[in-house]
Amino acid sequence: MNDRFTRRSALRTGLALGTLAASGLPAFAQEEERKVVEMFKGEAEAPVTVIEYASFTCPHCANFHKTVFPQIRANFIDEGKVKFVMREVYFDRFGLWAGMLARCGGEMRYFGIVDILFEKQKEWIGNGEPATVIQNLYGIGRQAGLTQEDMEACLQDKAFAEALVAEYQKNATADEVSGTPSFVVNGEKVKNMDYEPFADLLNSKLES
């Protein structure tokens, strides 16, 4: 699992926009307030709900999305059996920036950008220099069809960043999340696992 959830780690991410400004991004006036929307795949009324808590900078999360999630998507989500909710965890500023970028594209583009962020995690984090990370994230956004102006405006939205961090703190505290990835399946907190035991768990929930 990645870094543990603490109030201090959440406060660090709350200051992340200051580093964005220091990276040379211009300030934009926001025309309308961005809303924090719960992002999910699958049928809203599916019999089983899986909530994943994941950080975009967590290697274990990237591995889950590369090896386990595609099978869950094909065999459970696409079949209407599972509603899969993605809740971002912000242990660091890069994870917050990546989450903001994913949400810049709205609900239609969100999971496509999430897939790229996990698939190319090592590449976009690169050398760990903030300015480099920002440019790499821009590249992913352009790949998803976002304009430079839209991305800069989105990533400079301090109120949006603060709202995301507040939502993360509230949910992670309520579900007692201590690391990533973590899962809540129909209200039951479960640890990260390979596909076979995860499928067994989902099937047991479907049968109950």
Secondary structure, 3 states (H helix, E strand, C coil): CCCCCCHHHHHHHHCHHHHHHHCCCCCCCCCCCCCCCCEEECCCCCCEEEEEEECCCCHHHHHHHHHCHHHHHHHHHCCCCEEEEEEECCCCHHHHHHHHHHHHCHHHHHHHHHHHHHHCHHHHHCCCCHHHHHHHHHHHHHHCCCCHHHHHHHHCCHHHHHHHHHHHHHHHHHCCCCCCCEEEECCEEECCCCHHHHHHHHHHHHHC
